[in-house]
């Protein structure tokens, strides 16, 4: 179950930045992008049309990454093509729903774009996927009132308790929807579970009650926050009040983040809140699945099968164009398995355009925004698969081709972005799923309250770092002596930034061969 402990800080940063708009006008979809990924082989690199197969004694795993992590007790919505989502408003006796709220919810999920307002959920995912995903569906034009009262739900806290409550609400709401909207049966929103073959109905609930407002872990593990479960179905739950951080215009940031979980994306912030709230942030908060900001990163888009990376196989020079517009990114390592589920360096060219624009340009100059200049991003990704028992408490081992999954074991990502231990006020990257490298430092560790930015600013609980590599920048053993791959692979190559222009960067990869 995924909680959302940094949302409030992010949404409050939007205050006063978005003008008032009509409550709902329908989004217009473009043509669904079903083109195969092009193959290309060049000097020192190659592009493939699909990810490699992952072999296992129990049978090959799916080639589509987010399907790999679906199993009998966990369902991710397929991440390409046309998919359906049912949105159900929820109210309580203490907080009765109002008709205008339904229109606002429609705008947040299925509304058209405005120049100075963050895109709706369906618009965001069509843009982020480069047209490879279209979310269709609708909002029920009535409020569902669960049998669990507001007071009863207020007393529920912790993953097990809140998950059980949401499962009950989900079951009741599906029955309620089918009874009240027989012309629009819930099965019409279903997708076929890739393992069980059963129809699964994904639902997003928007509840009218206020959400927790303090930064304590107890509030963020309570029922009245934003979270998602993927068992028995992909189900998200967040407050109507989270649609209105500016007080006068619909805002979809929280809904986009939670919808990302419906497709299987992980949280990239510290869900354990190690030491203190927002103390540990391997991505520096600059990501949709971290602080609900900007576009999805390249690893997320590979996981969702929206991009195919360039595999750097030996020394070469590449021109990488704006990732937000074309999805160009490069994986570099001596040896890798041809899938997102490996350890590697991931390189792309960031620009404050597309889905990054508003979260940079329309915010004040504070710690909660995307970068307002262009540059090269370098991520260290360790997305190796782990073998879990169905309870998903701790992985028993890393996955290998000799792993036998027939004994009830399931696969998940072995590492996450939580639980790091500080060393002299910095965090050593020894278990993170994805970490952004800091172009302004000479270390692969990051400080407490690390914030990815376009400038270096020291401050209490806000160590802003200029993370973007510019012309002349280099990532190598000489410049980052403490970097190493967790799996023991040799770090004997270097990445040099040869040129940074408005629409592209030239990057040289040197293997010394």
Kinemage of the C-alpha trace (Angstrom):
@kinemage 1
@onewidth
@group {chain A} dominant
@subgroup {mainchain}
@vectorlist {calphas} color= white
{ca unk a 1} P 0.000 0.000 0.000
{ca unk a 2} L 1.373 3.413 -0.948
{ca unk a 3} L 0.940 6.463 1.230
{ca unk a 4} L 1.611 10.046 0.258
{ca unk a 5} L 3.583 11.811 3.025
{ca unk a 6} L 4.949 14.755 1.065
{ca unk a 7} L 1.839 15.822 -0.798
{ca unk a 8} L 0.742 18.680 1.463
{ca unk a 9} L 4.010 20.556 1.134
{ca unk a 10} L 3.832 20.261 -2.616
{ca unk a 11} L 0.260 21.317 -3.133
{ca unk a 12} L 0.562 24.316 -0.838
{ca unk a 13} L 3.459 25.511 -2.965
{ca unk a 14} L 0.939 26.021 -5.773
{ca unk a 15} L -1.076 28.607 -3.852
{ca unk a 16} L -1.911 31.635 -5.899
{ca unk a 17} L -0.260 30.266 -9.045
{ca unk a 18} L -3.284 28.995 -10.936
{ca unk a 19} L -6.149 31.109 -12.177
{ca unk a 20} L -9.786 30.139 -11.904
{ca unk a 21} L -11.241 28.056 -14.740
{ca unk a 22} L -14.640 26.656 -15.685
{ca unk a 23} L -15.238 23.499 -13.662
{ca unk a 24} L -15.372 20.991 -16.513
{ca unk a 25} L -14.771 20.737 -20.231
{ca unk a 26} L -13.932 17.389 -21.802
{ca unk a 27} L -10.377 16.539 -22.834
{ca unk a 28} L -9.876 15.757 -26.533
{ca unk a 29} L -7.693 12.695 -27.148
{ca unk a 30} L -5.255 12.387 -30.001
{ca unk a 31} L -4.608 9.278 -32.033
{ca unk a 32} L -3.405 6.327 -29.968
{ca unk a 33} L 0.292 5.656 -30.619
{ca unk a 34} L 0.647 1.972 -31.440
{ca unk a 35} L 3.797 2.243 -33.533
{ca unk a 36} L 6.511 -0.305 -32.709
{ca unk a 37} L 9.708 1.068 -31.251
{ca unk a 38} L 12.308 1.472 -34.004
{ca unk a 39} L 15.402 -0.704 -34.005
{ca unk a 40} L 18.807 0.817 -34.700
{ca unk a 41} L 22.399 -0.306 -34.376
{ca unk a 42} L 25.176 2.278 -34.429
{ca unk a 43} L 28.782 2.510 -33.439
{ca unk a 44} L 28.818 1.791 -29.726
{ca unk a 45} L 25.055 1.622 -29.183
{ca unk a 46} L 21.819 -0.071 -30.154
{ca unk a 47} L 18.071 0.456 -29.879
{ca unk a 48} L 15.670 -2.455 -29.621
{ca unk a 49} L 11.995 -2.799 -30.449
{ca unk a 50} L 11.182 -4.479 -27.129
{ca unk a 51} L 12.751 -5.515 -23.865
{ca unk a 52} L 14.571 -8.812 -23.613
{ca unk a 53} L 12.939 -11.882 -22.110
{ca unk a 54} L 13.760 -12.680 -18.500
{ca unk a 55} L 14.248 -16.410 -18.231
{ca unk a 56} L 13.229 -18.407 -15.186
{ca unk a 57} L 12.966 -22.126 -14.458
{ca unk a 58} L 9.275 -21.485 -13.688
{ca unk a 59} L 8.740 -19.961 -17.144
{ca unk a 60} L 9.749 -16.762 -18.930
{ca unk a 61} L 8.482 -13.523 -17.427
{ca unk a 62} L 6.305 -11.080 -19.437
{ca unk a 63} L 8.175 -8.717 -21.748
{ca unk a 64} L 6.010 -5.783 -20.580
{ca unk a 65} L 7.645 -4.723 -17.300
{ca unk a 66} L 4.612 -3.656 -15.262
{ca unk a 67} L 2.976 -7.012 -16.068
{ca unk a 68} L 6.026 -8.750 -14.576
{ca unk a 69} L 5.085 -7.447 -11.127
{ca unk a 70} L 1.420 -8.437 -11.389
{ca unk a 71} L 0.606 -11.705 -9.687
{ca unk a 72} L -2.414 -13.466 -8.217
{ca unk a 73} L -2.566 -11.081 -5.231
{ca unk a 74} L -1.528 -7.881 -6.972
{ca unk a 75} L -2.986 -6.277 -10.088
{ca unk a 76} L -1.490 -3.428 -12.115
{ca unk a 77} L -3.562 -1.815 -14.856
{ca unk a 78} L -1.960 -2.513 -18.270
{ca unk a 79} L 0.045 0.589 -19.128
{ca unk a 80} L -0.452 0.891 -22.882
{ca unk a 81} L -3.437 1.111 -25.197
{ca unk a 82} L -6.897 2.225 -24.111
{ca unk a 83} L -7.616 1.539 -20.438
{ca unk a 84} L -10.656 2.337 -18.312
{ca unk a 85} L -10.941 3.972 -14.889
{ca unk a 86} L -14.086 4.359 -12.791
{ca unk a 87} L -14.084 7.398 -10.495
{ca unk a 88} L -16.526 7.303 -7.581
{ca unk a 89} L -17.198 10.295 -5.307
{ca unk a 90} L -17.598 9.350 -1.626
{ca unk a 91} L -19.326 11.413 1.039
{ca unk a 92} L -20.259 11.139 4.713
{ca unk a 93} L -23.105 12.422 6.869
{ca unk a 94} L -20.735 14.997 8.361
{ca unk a 95} L -19.493 16.038 4.907
{ca unk a 96} L -22.356 15.651 2.406
{ca unk a 97} L -21.402 15.901 -1.246
{ca unk a 98} L -22.423 18.798 -3.466
{ca unk a 99} L -23.313 18.683 -7.140
{ca unk a 100} L -20.577 21.132 -8.165
{ca unk a 101} L -17.958 18.870 -6.618
{ca unk a 102} L -18.692 16.184 -9.189
{ca unk a 103} L -18.005 18.659 -11.991
{ca unk a 104} L -14.692 19.578 -10.367
{ca unk a 105} L -13.734 15.908 -10.040
{ca unk a 106} L -14.540 15.431 -13.729
{ca unk a 107} L -12.245 18.326 -14.578
{ca unk a 108} L -9.408 16.853 -12.513
{ca unk a 109} L -9.655 13.453 -14.206
{ca unk a 110} L -11.133 13.953 -17.666
{ca unk a 111} L -10.926 17.699 -18.277
{ca unk a 112} L -9.368 19.658 -21.114
{ca unk a 113} L -6.035 21.481 -20.896
{ca unk a 114} L -5.583 25.097 -19.898
{ca unk a 115} L -2.416 27.093 -20.476
{ca unk a 116} L -1.843 27.904 -16.805
{ca unk a 117} L -3.377 24.854 -15.123
{ca unk a 118} L -1.803 21.448 -14.598
{ca unk a 119} L -3.216 18.829 -17.012
{ca unk a 120} L -5.992 16.468 -16.003
{ca unk a 121} L -5.184 12.838 -15.253
{ca unk a 122} L -6.084 11.605 -18.743
{ca unk a 123} L -4.227 14.459 -20.434
{ca unk a 124} L -1.143 13.941 -18.263
{ca unk a 125} L -0.846 10.238 -19.042
{ca unk a 126} L -1.459 10.642 -22.748
{ca unk a 127} L 1.333 13.242 -22.886
{ca unk a 128} L 3.729 11.425 -20.571
{ca unk a 129} L 3.311 8.171 -22.530
{ca unk a 130} L 3.812 9.913 -25.899
{ca unk a 131} L 0.303 8.793 -26.846
{ca unk a 132} L 0.860 5.112 -25.967
{ca unk a 133} L -1.695 5.192 -23.114
{ca unk a 134} L -5.202 6.620 -23.129
{ca unk a 135} L -7.283 6.465 -19.970
{ca unk a 136} L -11.005 6.480 -20.676
{ca unk a 137} L -13.827 6.253 -18.160
{ca unk a 138} L -16.060 8.513 -16.164
{ca unk a 139} L -17.189 9.908 -12.838
{ca unk a 140} L -20.350 8.652 -11.153
{ca unk a 141} L -22.908 11.464 -10.939
{ca unk a 142} L -23.888 10.628 -7.376
{ca unk a 143} L -22.065 10.214 -4.078
{ca unk a 144} L -21.504 6.795 -2.592
{ca unk a 145} L -21.834 6.711 1.209
{ca unk a 146} L -20.042 3.706 2.760
{ca unk a 147} L -21.368 1.726 5.704
{ca unk a 148} L -18.194 2.657 7.592
{ca unk a 149} L -18.918 6.069 9.083
{ca unk a 150} L -16.563 9.014 9.128
{ca unk a 151} L -15.936 8.489 12.838
{ca unk a 152} L -15.229 4.799 12.333
{ca unk a 153} L -12.731 5.554 9.562
{ca unk a 154} L -11.026 8.262 11.611
{ca unk a 155} L -9.965 5.596 14.074
{ca unk a 156} L -8.224 3.446 11.470
{ca unk a 157} L -4.486 3.815 11.068
{ca unk a 158} L -1.676 1.679 9.745
{ca unk a 159} L -1.364 -0.260 6.500
{ca unk a 160} L -3.350 -3.342 7.488
{ca unk a 161} L -6.291 -1.454 8.987
{ca unk a 162} L -6.655 1.145 6.233
{ca unk a 163} L -6.241 -1.459 3.486
{ca unk a 164} L -8.993 -3.620 5.005
{ca unk a 165} L -11.284 -0.584 5.220
{ca unk a 166} L -10.648 0.367 1.606
{ca unk a 167} L -11.282 -3.209 0.478
{ca unk a 168} L -14.673 -3.090 2.204
{ca unk a 169} L -15.494 0.309 0.680
{ca unk a 170} L -14.479 -0.985 -2.752
{ca unk a 171} L -16.739 -4.042 -2.561
{ca unk a 172} L -19.713 -1.976 -1.370
{ca unk a 173} L -19.121 0.734 -3.977
{ca unk a 174} L -18.991 -1.696 -6.911
{ca unk a 175} L -22.337 -3.177 -5.830
{ca unk a 176} L -23.758 0.335 -5.329
{ca unk a 177} L -22.564 1.483 -8.761
{ca unk a 178} L -24.096 -1.510 -10.547
{ca unk a 179} L -27.405 -1.057 -8.711
{ca unk a 180} L -27.620 2.691 -9.407
{ca unk a 181} L -26.114 2.819 -12.906
{ca unk a 182} L -27.314 -0.371 -14.615
{ca unk a 183} L -26.756 1.213 -18.031
{ca unk a 184} L -23.057 1.592 -17.149
{ca unk a 185} L -22.022 -1.686 -15.468
{ca unk a 186} L -18.712 -1.736 -13.630
{ca unk a 187} L -17.480 -4.675 -15.711
{ca unk a 188} L -17.274 -2.237 -18.623
{ca unk a 189} L -14.288 -0.660 -16.860
{ca unk a 190} L -12.517 -3.961 -16.238
{ca unk a 191} L -9.224 -5.248 -17.582
{ca unk a 192} L -8.207 -8.896 -17.627
{ca unk a 193} L -5.793 -9.860 -14.877
{ca unk a 194} L -2.631 -11.179 -16.580
{ca unk a 195} L -2.250 -14.061 -14.101
{ca unk a 196} L -5.735 -15.113 -12.989
{ca unk a 197} L -7.595 -14.155 -16.177
{ca unk a 198} L -10.356 -12.571 -14.069
{ca unk a 199} L -11.919 -9.181 -14.874
{ca unk a 200} L -10.581 -6.498 -12.523
{ca unk a 201} L -12.314 -3.118 -12.105
{ca unk a 202} L -9.931 -0.252 -11.188
{ca unk a 203} L -11.523 2.508 -9.098
{ca unk a 204} L -10.414 5.910 -7.882
{ca unk a 205} L -12.346 7.231 -4.854
{ca unk a 206} L -12.521 10.958 -4.075
{ca unk a 207} L -13.863 11.502 -0.546
{ca unk a 208} L -15.412 14.721 0.719
{ca unk a 209} L -13.913 14.647 4.222
{ca unk a 210} L -10.835 16.789 4.945
{ca unk a 211} L -7.420 15.161 4.922
{ca unk a 212} L -4.802 15.019 7.671
{ca unk a 213} L -2.844 18.268 7.852
{ca unk a 214} L 0.159 17.723 10.109
{ca unk a 215} L 3.453 16.133 9.089
{ca unk a 216} L 3.307 13.356 11.673
{ca unk a 217} L 3.662 9.796 10.508
{ca unk a 218} L 0.437 8.867 12.322
{ca unk a 219} L -1.633 11.210 10.177
{ca unk a 220} L -0.023 9.937 7.008
{ca unk a 221} L -0.780 6.354 7.908
{ca unk a 222} L -4.406 7.187 8.656
{ca unk a 223} L -7.417 6.563 6.483
{ca unk a 224} L -7.829 10.239 5.670
{ca unk a 225} L -4.787 10.704 3.523
{ca unk a 226} L -4.012 9.670 -0.071
{ca unk a 227} L -3.045 6.077 -0.804
{ca unk a 228} L -3.414 3.215 -3.263
{ca unk a 229} L -3.767 -0.546 -2.998
{ca unk a 230} L -3.330 -3.089 -5.809
{ca unk a 231} L -5.069 -6.005 -4.103
{ca unk a 232} L -7.784 -7.174 -4.752
{ca unk a 233} L -7.797 -4.518 -7.483
{ca unk a 234} L -6.022 -1.248 -8.283
{ca unk a 235} L -7.845 1.202 -5.999
{ca unk a 236} L -6.884 4.794 -5.095
{ca unk a 237} L -8.302 7.001 -2.344
{ca unk a 238} L -7.744 10.745 -1.823
{ca unk a 239} L -9.553 13.835 -0.572
{ca unk a 240} L -11.563 16.294 -2.623
{ca unk a 241} L -9.699 19.035 -0.730
{ca unk a 242} L -6.495 17.880 -2.439
{ca unk a 243} L -7.967 19.081 -5.738
{ca unk a 244} L -7.902 22.672 -4.502
{ca unk a 245} L -4.464 23.655 -3.197
{ca unk a 246} L -4.833 27.175 -4.631
{ca unk a 247} L -8.418 27.566 -3.445
{ca unk a 248} L -9.789 28.630 -6.811
{ca unk a 249} L -8.902 26.107 -9.518
{ca unk a 250} L -8.912 22.349 -9.910
{ca unk a 251} L -5.511 20.750 -9.472
{ca unk a 252} L -4.771 17.146 -10.427
{ca unk a 253} L -1.234 16.561 -9.039
{ca unk a 254} L -2.319 14.176 -6.272
{ca unk a 255} L -4.650 12.259 -8.589
{ca unk a 256} L -1.877 11.822 -11.166
{ca unk a 257} L 0.519 10.525 -8.509
{ca unk a 258} L -1.949 8.007 -7.129
{ca unk a 259} L -2.993 6.925 -10.629
{ca unk a 260} L 0.672 6.141 -11.248
{ca unk a 261} L 0.387 3.563 -8.456
{ca unk a 262} L -2.593 1.993 -10.232
{ca unk a 263} L -0.188 1.121 -13.057
{ca unk a 264} L 2.369 -0.294 -10.610
{ca unk a 265} L 4.766 2.614 -10.086
{ca unk a 266} L 6.505 2.798 -6.710
{ca unk a 267} L 6.853 5.781 -4.405
{ca unk a 268} L 10.300 7.309 -4.787
{ca unk a 269} L 10.342 9.133 -1.450
{ca unk a 270} L 11.077 7.670 1.968
{ca unk a 271} L 7.818 5.989 2.943
{ca unk a 272} L 9.340 5.016 6.301
{ca unk a 273} L 10.207 8.685 7.011
{ca unk a 274} L 13.607 7.627 8.325
{ca unk a 275} L 14.730 9.994 11.035
{ca unk a 276} L 12.404 12.871 10.154
{ca unk a 277} L 9.755 13.849 7.633
{ca unk a 278} L 11.270 14.582 4.162
{ca unk a 279} L 14.787 13.984 5.515
{ca unk a 280} L 15.640 11.342 2.916
{ca unk a 281} L 14.992 12.090 -0.755
{ca unk a 282} L 17.121 10.200 -3.321
{ca unk a 283} L 15.364 11.977 -6.202
{ca unk a 284} L 15.475 15.358 -4.533
{ca unk a 285} L 11.657 15.650 -4.722
{ca unk a 286} L 11.818 16.452 -8.460
{ca unk a 287} L 9.584 13.683 -9.783
{ca unk a 288} L 5.898 12.857 -10.068
{ca unk a 289} L 6.272 9.727 -7.917
{ca unk a 290} L 8.293 11.621 -5.334
{ca unk a 291} L 6.815 15.039 -4.639
{ca unk a 292} L 4.043 14.956 -7.259
{ca unk a 293} L 5.992 17.236 -9.585
{ca unk a 294} L 6.613 17.266 -13.321
{ca unk a 295} L 6.852 14.397 -15.755
{ca unk a 296} L 7.550 10.731 -15.021
{ca unk a 297} L 11.248 9.836 -15.100
{ca unk a 298} L 12.913 7.563 -17.640
{ca unk a 299} L 12.913 4.496 -15.378
{ca unk a 300} L 9.165 4.885 -14.762
{ca unk a 301} L 8.526 5.198 -18.483
{ca unk a 302} L 10.571 2.089 -19.227
{ca unk a 303} L 8.626 0.229 -16.535
{ca unk a 304} L 5.387 1.328 -18.218
{ca unk a 305} L 6.703 0.379 -21.695
{ca unk a 306} L 6.468 3.931 -23.012
{ca unk a 307} L 10.112 4.232 -24.053
{ca unk a 308} L 12.891 1.972 -25.227
{ca unk a 309} L 16.305 3.189 -24.088
{ca unk a 310} L 19.479 3.422 -26.113
{ca unk a 311} L 21.811 0.680 -24.888
{ca unk a 312} L 25.384 1.981 -24.813
{ca unk a 313} L 27.628 -1.004 -25.535
{ca unk a 314} L 31.004 0.679 -26.077
{ca unk a 315} L 32.560 4.111 -26.540
{ca unk a 316} L 30.373 6.472 -28.554
{ca unk a 317} L 28.839 9.938 -28.675
{ca unk a 318} L 25.080 10.452 -28.641
{ca unk a 319} L 22.816 13.448 -29.153
{ca unk a 320} L 19.991 13.224 -26.624
{ca unk a 321} L 16.980 15.433 -27.276
{ca unk a 322} L 14.382 16.714 -24.822
{ca unk a 323} L 13.201 13.670 -22.906
{ca unk a 324} L 9.829 15.236 -22.118
{ca unk a 325} L 9.093 15.466 -25.844
{ca unk a 326} L 10.592 12.326 -27.357
{ca unk a 327} L 11.598 9.883 -24.627
{ca unk a 328} L 15.253 9.571 -25.588
{ca unk a 329} L 17.354 8.101 -22.797
{ca unk a 330} L 20.450 5.929 -22.537
{ca unk a 331} L 21.421 3.017 -20.309
{ca unk a 332} L 25.132 2.630 -19.711
{ca unk a 333} L 26.967 -0.245 -18.038
{ca unk a 334} L 29.453 -2.902 -19.103
{ca unk a 335} L 26.852 -5.647 -18.904
{ca unk a 336} L 23.088 -5.541 -18.433
{ca unk a 337} L 20.137 -7.836 -19.074
{ca unk a 338} L 18.226 -5.752 -21.627
{ca unk a 339} L 15.329 -4.894 -19.295
{ca unk a 340} L 14.563 -2.173 -16.742
{ca unk a 341} L 15.089 -4.825 -14.027
{ca unk a 342} L 18.835 -4.460 -13.648
{ca unk a 343} L 21.381 -2.039 -12.192
{ca unk a 344} L 22.752 0.709 -14.449
{ca unk a 345} L 23.246 4.418 -15.008
{ca unk a 346} L 20.372 6.102 -16.837
{ca unk a 347} L 21.009 9.318 -18.779
{ca unk a 348} L 18.595 11.804 -20.372
{ca unk a 349} L 18.333 15.459 -21.375
{ca unk a 350} L 16.035 17.448 -19.094
{ca unk a 351} L 14.302 20.621 -20.268
{ca unk a 352} L 11.635 22.751 -18.522
{ca unk a 353} L 9.093 21.940 -21.224
{ca unk a 354} L 5.971 19.819 -21.548
{ca unk a 355} L 4.828 18.373 -18.238
{ca unk a 356} L 7.789 19.989 -16.461
{ca unk a 357} L 6.941 23.521 -17.525
{ca unk a 358} L 4.185 24.503 -15.115
{ca unk a 359} L 5.866 22.978 -12.090
{ca unk a 360} L 8.887 25.144 -12.788
{ca unk a 361} L 7.633 28.337 -14.369
{ca unk a 362} L 4.392 28.911 -12.492
{ca unk a 363} L 5.818 28.324 -9.024
{ca unk a 364} L 7.665 30.840 -6.911
{ca unk a 365} L 11.410 30.365 -6.436
{ca unk a 366} L 11.156 27.818 -3.661
{ca unk a 367} L 12.171 24.276 -2.856
{ca unk a 368} L 9.067 22.697 -4.386
{ca unk a 369} L 9.442 23.071 -8.120
{ca unk a 370} L 11.016 21.530 -11.187
{ca unk a 371} L 14.251 22.903 -12.616
{ca unk a 372} L 13.985 25.994 -14.783
{ca unk a 373} L 16.996 25.330 -16.990
{ca unk a 374} L 18.105 22.508 -19.258
{ca unk a 375} L 20.825 19.977 -18.612
{ca unk a 376} L 21.737 16.314 -18.498
{ca unk a 377} L 20.326 14.117 -15.742
{ca unk a 378} L 22.169 11.021 -14.574
{ca unk a 379} L 20.352 8.476 -12.418
{ca unk a 380} L 21.729 5.458 -10.632
{ca unk a 381} L 19.051 2.761 -10.906
{ca unk a 382} L 19.112 -0.534 -9.034
{ca unk a 383} L 15.856 -2.133 -10.134
{ca unk a 384} L 16.916 -5.743 -9.740
{ca unk a 385} L 14.021 -8.044 -8.951
{ca unk a 386} L 13.597 -9.553 -5.523
{ca unk a 387} L 11.900 -12.798 -4.543
{ca unk a 388} L 9.229 -12.294 -1.884
{ca unk a 389} L 6.776 -14.346 0.048
{ca unk a 390} L 3.205 -13.154 -0.670
{ca unk a 391} L 3.196 -10.888 2.413
{ca unk a 392} L 5.867 -8.679 0.784
{ca unk a 393} L 7.607 -7.962 4.086
{ca unk a 394} L 11.222 -8.501 3.027
{ca unk a 395} L 12.776 -10.077 -0.058
{ca unk a 396} L 14.284 -13.504 0.497
{ca unk a 397} L 16.873 -13.019 -2.260
{ca unk a 398} L 17.601 -11.358 -5.572
{ca unk a 399} L 15.960 -13.014 -8.561
{ca unk a 400} L 18.092 -15.075 -10.930
{ca unk a 401} L 17.290 -17.347 -13.897
{ca unk a 402} L 17.563 -20.327 -11.526
{ca unk a 403} L 14.819 -18.958 -9.249
{ca unk a 404} L 11.848 -21.300 -8.860
{ca unk a 405} L 8.653 -19.320 -8.281
{ca unk a 406} L 6.397 -22.363 -8.132
{ca unk a 407} L 6.448 -22.494 -4.324
{ca unk a 408} L 4.246 -19.452 -3.817
{ca unk a 409} L 6.994 -16.867 -4.173
{ca unk a 410} L 6.295 -13.638 -6.043
{ca unk a 411} L 8.472 -10.982 -7.653
{ca unk a 412} L 8.869 -7.361 -6.670
{ca unk a 413} L 11.520 -4.671 -6.804
{ca unk a 414} L 14.202 -5.659 -4.304
{ca unk a 415} L 15.179 -2.071 -3.457
{ca unk a 416} L 13.228 1.084 -2.649
{ca unk a 417} L 13.964 4.695 -1.749
{ca unk a 418} L 13.312 4.302 1.959
{ca unk a 419} L 15.219 3.553 5.105
{ca unk a 420} L 18.664 4.969 4.399
{ca unk a 421} L 20.971 5.593 7.350
{ca unk a 422} L 22.748 8.962 7.648
{ca unk a 423} L 26.531 9.054 7.680
{ca unk a 424} L 27.808 12.434 8.869
{ca unk a 425} L 24.645 14.110 7.642
{ca unk a 426} L 24.730 12.390 4.258
{ca unk a 427} L 23.061 9.279 2.876
{ca unk a 428} L 25.062 6.491 1.323
{ca unk a 429} L 23.443 4.931 -1.724
{ca unk a 430} L 23.553 1.272 -0.743
{ca unk a 431} L 19.987 0.150 -1.367
{ca unk a 432} L 18.030 2.776 -3.299
{ca unk a 433} L 15.873 1.949 -6.279
{ca unk a 434} L 16.638 5.199 -8.093
{ca unk a 435} L 18.861 8.116 -7.141
{ca unk a 436} L 19.593 11.334 -9.012
{ca unk a 437} L 23.305 12.131 -9.217
{ca unk a 438} L 24.300 15.605 -8.055
{ca unk a 439} L 26.244 17.467 -10.751
{ca unk a 440} L 27.444 20.046 -8.202
{ca unk a 441} L 29.288 17.609 -5.978
{ca unk a 442} L 32.060 15.051 -6.181
{ca unk a 443} L 30.262 12.385 -4.205
{ca unk a 444} L 27.609 9.756 -4.892
{ca unk a 445} L 26.040 10.379 -1.499
{ca unk a 446} L 23.495 13.114 -0.908
{ca unk a 447} L 22.823 15.406 2.063
{ca unk a 448} L 19.872 15.420 4.421
{ca unk a 449} L 16.887 17.225 2.905
{ca unk a 450} L 18.446 16.918 -0.563
{ca unk a 451} L 16.441 18.934 -3.101
{ca unk a 452} L 17.128 18.699 -6.825
{ca unk a 453} L 17.269 22.206 -8.241
{ca unk a 454} L 18.867 24.441 -10.857
{ca unk a 455} L 20.998 26.292 -8.316
{ca unk a 456} L 22.887 25.647 -5.096
{ca unk a 457} L 21.217 27.158 -2.046
{ca unk a 458} L 22.129 26.253 1.520
{ca unk a 459} L 19.382 26.409 4.107
{ca unk a 460} L 17.833 24.689 7.056
{ca unk a 461} L 16.008 21.531 5.919
{ca unk a 462} L 16.472 22.573 2.290
{ca unk a 463} L 19.829 21.704 0.741
{ca unk a 464} L 19.110 22.730 -2.834
{ca unk a 465} L 21.604 21.324 -5.295
{ca unk a 466} L 22.178 22.117 -8.967
{ca unk a 467} L 21.806 18.545 -10.203
{ca unk a 468} L 21.954 19.123 -13.964
{ca unk a 469} L 25.204 18.337 -15.796
{ca unk a 470} L 26.305 21.060 -18.200
{ca unk a 471} L 28.955 21.330 -20.924
{ca unk a 472} L 32.259 20.090 -19.574
{ca unk a 473} L 30.614 18.026 -16.850
{ca unk a 474} L 31.853 14.512 -16.230
{ca unk a 475} L 30.711 11.460 -14.306
{ca unk a 476} L 33.601 9.065 -13.808
{ca unk a 477} L 35.668 7.289 -11.187
{ca unk a 478} L 37.933 10.335 -11.103
{ca unk a 479} L 35.110 12.807 -10.411
{ca unk a 480} L 32.904 10.548 -8.232
{ca unk a 481} L 35.426 8.326 -6.479
{ca unk a 482} L 32.924 6.847 -4.007
{ca unk a 483} L 30.449 5.641 -6.648
{ca unk a 484} L 30.110 1.897 -7.138
{ca unk a 485} L 27.546 -0.539 -8.468
{ca unk a 486} L 25.802 -2.538 -5.749
{ca unk a 487} L 26.116 -5.775 -7.709
{ca unk a 488} L 29.908 -5.510 -7.816
{ca unk a 489} L 30.159 -4.643 -11.504
{ca unk a 490} L 33.149 -2.599 -12.569
{ca unk a 491} L 32.701 1.158 -12.891
{ca unk a 492} L 35.426 1.611 -15.497
{ca unk a 493} L 33.772 3.961 -17.969
{ca unk a 494} L 33.017 7.678 -17.986
{ca unk a 495} L 30.261 10.027 -19.138
{ca unk a 496} L 31.275 13.421 -20.567
{ca unk a 497} L 28.920 16.261 -21.469
{ca unk a 498} L 30.237 17.710 -24.728
{ca unk a 499} L 27.472 20.173 -25.523
{ca unk a 500} L 24.193 21.483 -24.103
{ca unk a 501} L 21.887 23.358 -26.452
{ca unk a 502} L 18.244 24.378 -26.242
{ca unk a 503} L 16.886 21.180 -27.784
{ca unk a 504} L 19.630 18.594 -27.219
{ca unk a 505} L 22.828 17.624 -25.450
{ca unk a 506} L 25.810 15.753 -26.857
{ca unk a 507} L 27.053 13.116 -24.454
{ca unk a 508} L 30.222 11.060 -24.890
{ca unk a 509} L 30.529 7.638 -23.306
{ca unk a 510} L 34.123 6.439 -22.919
{ca unk a 511} L 34.843 2.803 -22.097
{ca unk a 512} L 38.571 3.134 -22.714
{ca unk a 513} L 38.415 0.651 -25.545
